[in-house]
Amino acid sequence: MLAELNIANVLVLDIETVPITSTFDELSDDFKALWEKKSSNIADGEDPRETFFDKAGIYAEFSKIVCISVGAFVTNNENGNTGLRIKSFAGGNEQKILSDFAELLNLKYSHASSSLCGHNIKEFDVPFVCRRMLVNGVRLPKILDIAGKKPWEVNYIDTMQLWKFGDYKSYTSLNLLAALFNIPTPKDDIDGSQVAGVYWRDNDLDRIVTYCQKDVITTAQILLKYKSIPIIKEQDIAFV
């Protein structure tokens, strides 16, 4: 599969999510009760008021997307090198983020040869995006509307799943693979556990966008390593 994959048809993506409100107390009474029930299943004995801010961000029912970053493989017209074009959809209006992202998918990634790539994309990013699209009344683009499709008809490239080679025992982080393949990455400013605080407390969306874009670049480089293709040089990465 990877040997035959045309990277020109691949869109690499990563998302960043935060709790739907800045505090537990801002939730409606119904959602407070629902989170308390959810929290009792995922955090034995912990106060749901305390767990909400730290843990709600991974559940689409209790959080929202604040950034979707994507990367498209291109050929540099000047030197013929493989390049990467990075674009981000970010802000406090989740409906607009998802609508703009859906427009891109419908416009450029709706044909049968299109693929989406990400690290743990099958278990997190894609399901999360689809659920939040439905909540926000955004019609699922063709590439995300997989109901009734057979597994081999779903064009998702998961760099974490590919690394498993059928082994279901462990999770391998993006950072570990980057280090293993000697892929240069910028010094981390934040990590995933800090995104909620940066958004709700620091009001610094730019830091989140930068972090999300870095993961897209790293994922793209790992995919190239999987295909035994030279990684993209820094000067061939463009932000649009």
N, C-alpha and C positions, 0 to 999 in steps of 0.2 A: 504493500500500500504506500509506504513512505517513498519508496524509490520512484513510483509513478506519480506522486503528488506534485502538481504544478503550484508552486507557492504564489504565483500571480493571482490565483483564485482564492487565496486564504486571507481571512481577516482575523487578526489576533486581538483578543479583548481581555479586559479586566474591569471589575467593578469595585466600588467602595460604598459601603452601607453604614448607616447610623440608626440608632433607636428613633422611632417615629416622633417622640417628644423628648425634651431635654431632661425631664425627670419623671419618675413614676407617678407623682402626684398630679401631673398634667393629663394623664390618661383619663378617659371617661370611666365611669363606675363599672360599666360592662367590661371594658378592657383591663381594668385593674383586676377584676375577678378572674378573667381569662388568663392574665399573666401569672397570677398567684397559682392557678392550677398548673400552668405550663412550668412554672419555676419549681413546683414541688416535684416534678418529674426529672428535672435536669440539675437541680442543685439541692440535694438532700439536706434539710435543716437550715438552710440559709434564708435570710430575710429577703422576700421578693422585692422589697424596695431597694435593697442593695444590689441585687443581681440584675435588675432591669437595665441599668445603664451599661454594665459591662457585657451582658450576654444577649440582650434583645437584638442586637445588630445582625445576628446570623439567621434570624427567623423572619421570613418575608411578611408574616402576619403582624409583626410588631416593629418593623423598621422600614426604612426607605432608602432608595439609591440616591446618592449625591454626586456620583461621578461614574461615567463610563468612558474609558479610554480605549481607543482602537489603533491598530497599526496595520498598514497595507504594504506589502512588498512591491517595490518598484525597481526599475532599472535606471541608474544615473545616466542621463543623456551625455554628460561630459566625459565620463571615464568608463562607462559600461559596467560599473560595479553594481551589485545588488544593494538597494537602499531600502529605507523604511520611512513611510509617512505616518506621523502620529497626529491624531485628532482626539480631543476630549469634549464630552458633553457633560457639563457640570453646573451645579447651582442648587438653590433651595426649592425650585419648582420641579418636582419629580415628573409630573405629567409632561412637561416640555422636554425634559431630558429623554424620556422614553419615546415620545413622539418623534423627536429629531433622529434618534437612533433607529427607530423603525423605518423612517423615511430613507435613511442611508441603506439599510438592508434591502428594502423593497427596490430601490433604484439600482444598486450595484451587486447585490449578493442574493439574487432570487433564482438564478439558473442552477441546473442540476449539478454542475461542477463546482459550485461555491462551497466553501468550508469555513467553519468558525473554529478558532484554536484558542486554548487557554489552559492554565494550570488548575486542575480540578474543576474544569468547566462543566463537566457532565453532572456533578453532584451539587455544585454551588451556583456558579455564575448564570448558566442558562436557566435552570429552574427558577432562580430568584428573579431574573429579568422577566420571565414569562408570567410569574405570579403577580408581580408588581404592574405589569402591563394590563392584566385583567382587572386589577383593583382600580387602575387609573382610566379604564375605558379605552385603552389603546389596542387596536386590532393586532393580533400576532402576525408578524411578517411570515412569508412562506417558509423561510429557513428555520423558523422557531415553531411552526405549527406542525408538530411531529405526531400528533394523535393518530393511531392506527398504522404508523409506519413500522416496518421491520427494522431491527437493529442495524443492518447493513445499509439501510436507506437513509440513516441519520448521519449527516456530514459534520460531525464534531470531532476535532482532534484534541485529545486531552493529554498534555505532556506528562501529567502525573500518572495517568493510567498506562500510557505507553511504556513508561519506565518500569512498571510492575512486571511486564512480560508474563502475565497470568498469575503473579504472586499477589495474594489478597491480604497478606499479613501486616503490611506496614504502610505508613504515609511518608512520602519524601517531599520535603519542602522545596520551593522554588530556589531559595537561597542556597540550599545544600547542593542542588544540581548545578547552579551557577558556579559555585566553588569547585565542584568536581570537574567540570568541563573548562575551568580556568576562564570563565567569561567575566570580563571586567564590568563591574557595576559601581555606580556612584555610592558614596558612603551614605548609609541609611540615616534619614532625618527622623522618620517615625516608622512604626510598624503597625500592623493591622489592629492591635489592641488599643492603640492610641487615637485612632481615627475619630471615634465618637467625641473624645475630649477636644481634639483639635477643631472639630466642627461646632459643637455646641458651646464649649467654654472659651476657646480662643478665637472663634469666628474667622478661621484662616483656611479658606477653601483652596487657596493656591498651593499650600503645602500638601493637601490631599491629592490634588490633581498631579503634582509632581511625583508623588509616591506611586500613584496609579499608573502613570506613564512609564515610570521606571520598570514596573512589573511587566508591562506590555513588551517593552524592549527586551527584557531578560527572557521572557517566554519565547519571543521570536528568535532570539539567538539560540536558545536550546533546541527549537525545532530545526534550525539549520544544522546544528551539531548532530541531531538524530539522522539527518539526511547526508551527513558527511560533506556539507557545503561550508566554505569559509564564512565566518561570522561577519556581520556588517560593521564597517568602520564608523567611528563616531561622526566623521564629516559627511557620511552618507545617510544620516538620520535627520529628517526634517520635521518640524512641528508646524502644523497648519491650523 
